[in-house]
Each structure stands twice: as C-alpha cells, then as structure tokens.
Amino acid sequence: WLETMGIRIGAHLKSVAGIEDRSFDPMKPELDEVFADFPVLDQNAGAAMREAVADARKEMDSVGGIIECAITGLPAGLGEPMFGGMESRIAQIVYGIPAVKGLEFGAGFGAASMRGSENNDDFSVTEGKTATLTNHAGGILGGITNGMPLIFRTAIKPTPSIAKQQQTVTDGNTVTLEIKGRHDPCIAPRAV
C-alpha cells in the first residue's frame, strides 16, 4: 500500500559487536542493496558479524547491534512541531521493542559535536524540485518531514538471557545464576 504512494521502508544491520556495515547514503538510501539472508549492505561485514555472533554463542554470551532504517518517498509536511512530531511518533513505536536502548535521527549524536553551520541542511531547487544538499536532519525538521529520506538508527542491547554464569541476589543472599536452554546470542538481526 505504501509503495503505491512511492513510499519505501528498508533497514539493515549497521553494526553487530562493534563490527560496522557501511551506512545508507542519507540522500538516496540503497534499499534494494540489503542482502535478504543476513540484512547488511556489505557481505564482508556481514560475514564478520556472523563470526562474532558465533563466537559469543561458543562463549555462552551475547552481543548487541545497531539497526539503520530509511524511509523514502515521504512528502514534506507530515508530523507536528511539538508532541506529535515524527521523532516522537517513531520513538514510541521503536521503544515498543523491549531490547531497544537508544535512538538517533540523521546525524544523531554526531550533531552534538558540529556547529550549526555544519549541521544545518542547505536547501536548493534542482529541476523544479526543492531538496536539501545534505541530510544531517534525517528528513525531519522541527518534528515535520522535509521531503528528504527519513533516516534513523536504533541500538539493540545484548540478549540478557545467557548461559554464562552471572551473579544475582535471591532472598537477600548473593547466588550464582545459570540460565539453561537455547538463547539467541544476538537479537539485532531479527529486530531488523
């Protein structure tokens, strides 16, 4: 239904266990280039991520990851400048996934180390179409879509249910916790 309106949504593993995939192009995200069997843009990065997940499994541990999502074709003007802003709406949905521990749009936390002149997206008209020259805002200005690709990343924590011994407290006593059974050593690929 969304695709009939020219809207497309895609995501990939931006990182797993600190191993980085390349980022989506913020101006023209390569949604069709995400590999279906393991959602990455670079198969070499995907192979290294799989190896890190396998190593965590062998060590009865788990690893986390970052998912990058892009939405293209959204018209300018969706959202509201205050409590109904696009960031707020998306955050409410994304934080509905229990393993999510962080969310950033566009340049995200990187914007905190930029100057306004570096972070601001200049607008231009090309072939009669208004667009920005960069996309540091991630497609959202003041809670409202600006017509550019909407880009966000979310941090997924390592699975807490691991077979490795851990310490906890039961009835006021420090005890060793050992969780039995099969547990996913990385839930980020499924969260994509």
N, C-alpha and C positions, 0 to 999 in steps of 0.2 A: 504494500500500500504506500509506504513512504517512497519507495523507488519510483512509483508512478508520478510522484511530485518532484523527482530529481534529488531526493534526499537519500544519502547512503551513510551507513554506520559501519565502522571497522575497528578492530583492536588487535594488538599484538603484545607479546612479552617484551617490554623494554629492557628488563633485566631480571635475572634469577641468580641468587647467591653472589651478587656483585658482578656477574658477567653481563656485559652490555650488548644489546642488539642496536642497530642503528635506529635513529628516531624517524618518525614520519616527517616528510617535508611539510612544514607548517603552512605553506602556501598551496600545496597540491599533494595531499596525502596519498600515498601509493596503496590504496585499499586492496587492489587486486593482486598485489605482490606478497601478501601474507600467505605463508605456506599452511595448508589445511591440516597436515598431520601433526605439526607442532607449530603453534602460531608465532612465527618470527619472520622478519624480513631477510635476515642473513642466515642461511643454513649452517654456516660455520659457527656462528654464535649459538644457534640452537643446539648443535652437537655438544658444544662445551657446557651449555646449560644442562642438558640431559645427563652428562657425565657428573656434574656437580650434584644433581638430584640423586643419581645412583650412589655416589659416594656418601651422601647424607643418609640414605637408606641403609647402607652397609654399616654405618656408624650408629644406627638406631636413633638418628637425629632428623632434623628437618631444616629447610631453608625457605626464605621468603622471596618476594619478587615485586616488580613494578609493572603495571599494565598501562599501555598508552592507548587511548581511544581517540578516534577522529570522526567527526560528523561533517559531511559536505552537503552543499545544496540548501542549507537553511537560509531563509530570507532574512534580511535585516529587519529589526523591529520586534522580534519575539522576546518576551520577558517583561520585567518591570524594574524600575530603578531601585526599589527598596526590597521588601521582604519576599516578593515574587520574582526576584532576579533569577536568571538562568543558572548562575553558580549555585544559588540556594536550592533550586529545584533539583539539579543534578546531584548535589551533595546529599540531599535527602534520600535519593534513590541509591546512590553508591554506598553510603554509610549503612544502608539496609543489609549489606553483605557483612556478616559478622567479623570476617578477617581483615577488613579494611582499617588501616591505621593512619592514612594520610591521603590528601587530595590536592592537586595543583592544576591550575589552568594556564595555558600559554607558557610564558617564561617561568611562571610559578615562583618558587623560592629564589630563583636566579635573579628575578626582578629587584629583589631587595638590595642587591649589590650594584645595580645600574643607576645611572642618572635618569631623570625624566626624559631628557633629550635622546637617550639611548633606548629607553623602554617604549616611548610613545611610537605608535604606528602612523606614519605619514599617509595621508590619503591622496589618491590620484585618479584621474579619469583616463582610461585607455579604451579606445574603440567604443566610446559612449557609455562605458561601464565604470562605476565608482568602485574602487577597491583600495586596500591598503598595500603599501610597498613591502611591509614586513607583517608578522602576525604574533608579536610578543603578547598581545592581549588574549590570544587563543580564541578569537572570534567573538568575544564578549566585551562590551564597554558599558560600564555603569549598570550591569545586570541585564543588558539588552544585546541581542545578537547584532553583529555589524555586517553580516553577509559573507564573512571570511570563514574558512574551515574552523569549526569548534574543536579545540584540542585540549584534552586533559589527561593526567596521569594519576594513578592511584597505587598506593603502597599496600601490599598484602603481607601480613606477618607470617612467620614460620608457623607451621602446624604445632599447636601446643601439646597434642597427644602424641608423645614419642615413647619408644620403648626404652630409651636410655634412662638409667636411674636418676631420680631427682629427689630433692628434699622437700618435705611438706610438714604440716602440723596436724595431728589428729588428737582430739581430747586433751589439748594442752601439751602434748608431747611431740618432739621432733621425730619424724619417722621417714623411712625411705619409701618413695613412691615408684612402683613399677607397673606400667600400663601394658597389658597384654593385648594381643590381637594385631590385625593389619591396620596400619595407619599410613596415610598419604604423606610422603616426605616433602611435598610441595603442592600447595593447592592453587598457586597462581595460574598454571596452565588451564585448569578447569574454570577458574574465575573469568578468564578471557571470554 
